[in-house]
Amino acid sequence: MIRVEGIAAFVAVVEAGSVSEAARRLRLSKSVVSERLAELEKALGGTLLHRTTRKLTLTEDGAVFLERAGRIVREIEEAAADMAERRGTLSGPIRIAAPVTFGRIHLGPALYPFLAEHRDIHLTLDIDDRRVDAASDGYDAIIRNGPLTDSRLVAWKLAPSRRLLCASPDYLARQGMPTSLADLNSHRGIFYTNRGVADWRFQTPEGAILVRAKPALGINNGDMLRDAAIAGLGIALLPTFIAGPAIREGLLAEIDVGHRPEAEFIYMAHPAGRNPSAKLRAIADHLKKSFGDPPYWDIADNP
């Protein structure tokens, strides 16, 4: 007999890429996950996964079974979430990915009161600045700052995200204060590598203009991007939720070139085609209220 637990274990292993990671996500032991996989394959009369010491790969049968298995698991999860919502409770596992700096400074403090109120929700929050594929990496949602470029995702805006150019007073004393977009071309730029050097886009009456400063350093972490600017290595384009405190303390100075960077948002996005659970919608609503519009970190920067 085919058991739902075996199907869920199979889908989790494929999404996680390993039995050990799937076991961690399911909160089970590796041996239990392996047993459920073996039972499923025995019931189906075929091999779903090629197993080596280094990786797992789908067999032809496994690839065919995975599409329907994934739908079955999602339907069961959504049905359970709907039943919980009908009872007026939010419960069950949920997995979200978020960037390091925003997660540490603002996301965590906003989430903790919500989780304390809804203790039956089991949240796994993966804090990482790398780009992830929400669907194939097994996430219910991702939280990101910036433009949404993946058409496979449905985004909910959580808060506006204002960015500004800044540099250390020491750097500006040595290199001069740029006052126009053209001035930036001769300055050293510190870039967020997840976006690349084509990230400096500004709003003008003629439309968006891309400015390319001289690359001085590329970093994939917001905290280190700010620290490199404080160290006088160049100009950085930073969100106010990162740069604001350093500007208030005089460690960084805002640069006005007559045009604002393109408008951006902090958003939560879930894979298209999936009906978002009640708990995911509740988390998004809570975060939106917690951050505010304008967000509280911009109000703090403009007393």
C-alpha positions in Angstrom: 0.0 0.0 0.0 1.2 3.5 -0.9 1.5 5.7 2.2 1.3 9.5 2.2 4.3 9.7 4.5 6.4 7.9 1.8 5.3 10.3 -0.9 6.1 13.3 1.4 9.5 11.8 2.1 10.3 11.3 -1.6 9.3 14.9 -2.5 11.3 16.3 0.5 14.4 14.3 -0.6 14.2 15.6 -4.1 13.7 19.2 -3.1 16.4 19.0 -0.4 18.9 17.2 -2.6 19.8 14.7 0.2 18.2 12.4 2.7 19.9 14.2 5.6 18.6 17.6 4.6 15.2 16.2 4.0 15.2 14.6 7.4 16.1 18.0 9.0 13.3 19.7 7.2 10.8 17.0 8.1 12.1 16.8 11.7 12.7 13.1 11.3 15.7 10.9 11.6 17.6 9.9 8.4 16.8 6.2 9.0 13.0 7.0 9.1 13.2 8.9 5.8 15.2 6.2 4.2 12.7 3.5 5.4 9.8 5.5 4.0 11.6 5.9 0.6 12.3 2.1 0.5 8.7 1.3 1.4 7.4 3.7 -1.3 9.6 2.1 -4.0 8.6 -1.4 -2.9 4.9 -0.4 -3.2 5.4 1.2 -6.6 7.5 -1.7 -7.8 10.3 0.5 -9.2 13.3 2.7 -8.3 12.7 6.4 -7.9 16.2 7.6 -7.1 19.7 6.7 -8.0 21.8 6.8 -4.8 25.6 7.4 -4.7 27.8 8.5 -1.9 27.8 12.1 -3.3 24.4 12.7 -4.7 20.9 11.5 -5.5 19.4 11.7 -9.0 15.9 10.9 -10.3 15.4 7.8 -12.4 13.0 8.1 -15.3 10.2 6.6 -13.2 11.1 9.0 -10.4 10.9 12.0 -12.7 7.4 11.0 -13.9 6.2 10.2 -10.4 7.6 13.5 -8.9 5.2 15.8 -10.8 2.1 14.2 -9.4 3.7 13.4 -6.0 4.5 17.1 -5.6 0.9 18.1 -6.3 -0.4 15.5 -3.9 1.8 16.8 -1.0 0.9 20.4 -1.7 -2.8 19.5 -1.9 -2.6 17.7 1.5 -0.7 20.6 3.1 -3.2 23.2 1.7 -6.1 21.1 2.9 -4.7 20.8 6.4 -4.0 24.6 6.4 -7.6 25.3 5.3 -9.0 23.0 8.1 -6.8 24.8 10.6 -8.1 28.2 9.3 -11.7 27.0 9.7 -10.9 26.3 13.3 -9.4 29.7 13.7 -5.9 28.4 14.3 -2.7 28.6 12.4 -0.4 25.6 12.5 2.1 23.4 10.7 5.5 23.8 9.1 6.5 26.7 6.8 9.9 27.4 5.3 11.0 30.9 4.2 14.3 32.3 2.9 15.5 35.8 3.6 18.7 38.0 3.2 21.1 38.1 6.1 21.2 41.8 7.0 17.5 42.5 6.7 16.7 39.3 8.4 19.0 40.1 11.4 18.0 43.7 11.8 14.3 43.8 11.0 12.7 40.5 10.0 13.6 38.6 13.1 12.4 41.2 15.6 9.1 41.5 13.6 8.5 37.8 13.4 9.2 36.8 17.1 6.0 38.3 18.5 4.0 36.6 15.8 5.5 33.2 16.5 5.0 33.7 20.2 1.3 34.2 19.6 1.0 31.3 17.1 3.0 28.6 18.8 1.7 25.8 16.6 3.5 27.3 13.5 6.9 25.6 12.9 8.9 28.2 11.0 12.2 27.3 9.3 13.9 30.6 8.4 16.9 30.3 6.2 19.0 33.4 6.3 21.3 33.6 3.3 22.3 36.2 0.7 22.5 33.7 -2.2 19.8 33.6 -4.8 17.5 30.7 -4.3 14.8 29.0 -6.4 11.7 29.1 -4.2 10.0 26.1 -5.8 12.9 23.7 -6.5 14.7 24.6 -3.2 11.5 23.7 -1.2 10.6 27.2 0.1 7.0 28.3 0.8 8.2 31.8 0.2 11.2 34.1 -0.1 11.7 37.6 1.2 13.8 39.9 -0.9 14.7 43.6 -1.3 14.7 44.9 -4.9 13.0 44.2 -8.2 11.2 41.0 -8.9 12.5 39.4 -12.1 11.3 35.8 -11.8 7.9 35.4 -13.5 7.4 32.1 -11.7 6.8 34.0 -8.5 3.9 35.9 -7.1 5.0 38.8 -5.0 3.3 40.6 -2.1 4.8 44.0 -1.2 5.7 44.4 2.4 7.3 47.8 2.5 8.9 50.5 0.3 12.7 50.2 0.2 14.5 53.5 -0.3 18.1 53.4 -1.3 20.7 56.2 -1.3 24.3 56.8 -2.3 26.8 57.1 0.5 30.5 57.2 1.3 32.7 57.9 4.3 33.6 61.5 5.1 37.2 60.6 4.6 36.6 59.2 1.1 34.7 62.3 0.1 37.4 64.6 1.5 40.0 62.8 -0.6 38.0 62.3 -3.8 35.5 65.1 -3.7 31.7 65.1 -3.4 29.9 64.1 -6.6 27.0 66.4 -7.4 25.7 64.9 -10.7 25.2 61.5 -12.2 28.1 62.2 -14.6 30.5 62.8 -11.6 29.9 59.2 -10.5 31.7 57.8 -13.5 35.0 58.9 -12.1 34.4 57.5 -8.6 35.1 54.1 -7.1 32.0 52.0 -6.6 31.3 49.2 -4.0 28.8 46.8 -5.6 26.4 44.1 -4.3 27.5 41.1 -6.4 24.0 39.5 -6.4 23.0 42.5 -8.6 26.3 43.3 -10.3 27.7 46.6 -11.6 24.5 47.4 -13.5 22.7 48.1 -10.3 23.0 51.9 -10.1 19.9 53.0 -11.9 18.4 56.5 -11.3 15.1 58.2 -12.1 15.2 61.1 -14.5 12.6 63.0 -16.5 13.9 61.2 -19.6 13.6 57.8 -17.9 15.9 55.5 -16.0 19.6 56.1 -16.4 22.3 53.5 -15.6 25.5 54.8 -14.1 28.7 52.7 -14.0 31.3 53.8 -11.4 34.7 52.2 -11.4 34.4 48.8 -9.6 36.4 48.9 -6.5 34.9 46.0 -4.6 32.1 43.4 -5.0 30.4 41.9 -1.9 27.3 39.7 -1.5 26.4 40.9 2.0 24.8 44.2 3.0 26.6 44.6 6.4 30.0 44.2 4.7 29.0 46.5 1.9 28.3 49.2 4.5 31.5 48.5 6.4 33.6 48.8 3.2 32.0 52.2 2.5 32.8 53.2 6.1 36.4 52.1 5.6 36.7 54.6 2.7 36.9 52.2 -0.2 34.4 53.9 -2.3 30.7 54.9 -2.8 28.0 52.4 -2.1 24.3 52.4 -3.0 22.6 51.1 0.1 19.1 50.6 1.5 18.2 53.0 4.3 17.6 50.1 6.6 21.3 49.4 6.4 22.9 52.8 5.9 20.6 54.9 8.2 22.3 54.2 11.5 25.8 54.8 10.1 24.6 58.1 8.5 23.1 59.3 11.9 26.4 58.4 13.6 28.5 60.4 11.1 30.3 57.3 9.8 28.7 57.7 6.3 27.5 60.8 4.4 24.6 60.8 2.0 25.4 61.9 -1.5 22.9 63.9 -3.5 23.4 63.8 -7.3 20.1 65.4 -8.2 18.3 62.2 -9.0 16.9 59.4 -6.9 17.7 55.7 -7.4 14.8 53.7 -8.9 12.1 52.9 -6.4 12.2 49.4 -4.9 10.3 47.3 -2.4 10.8 44.6 0.2 8.5 41.8 -0.9 7.5 38.3 0.0 7.1 36.0 -3.0 5.7 32.5 -3.3 5.8 30.1 -6.3 3.0 30.7 -8.8 0.5 28.0 -9.1 0.5 27.3 -5.4 -2.4 28.4 -3.2 -0.6 30.2 -0.4 -1.5 28.9 3.0 -3.4 30.8 5.7 -0.3 31.0 7.8 1.8 32.4 5.0 -0.8 35.1 4.3 -1.0 35.8 8.1 2.8 36.2 8.3 2.8 38.6 5.3 0.0 40.7 6.8 1.8 40.9 10.1 5.1 41.9 8.5 3.4 44.6 6.5 1.8 46.1 9.6 5.0 45.8 11.6 7.2 47.6 9.0 4.7 50.3 8.1 4.4 52.6 5.1 6.6 54.6 5.2 8.7 51.9 7.1 9.7 52.7 10.6 13.4 52.8 9.7 12.9 55.7 7.3 10.8 57.6 10.0 13.8 57.1 12.4 16.1 58.6 9.7 13.8 61.6 9.2 12.6 62.8 12.6 
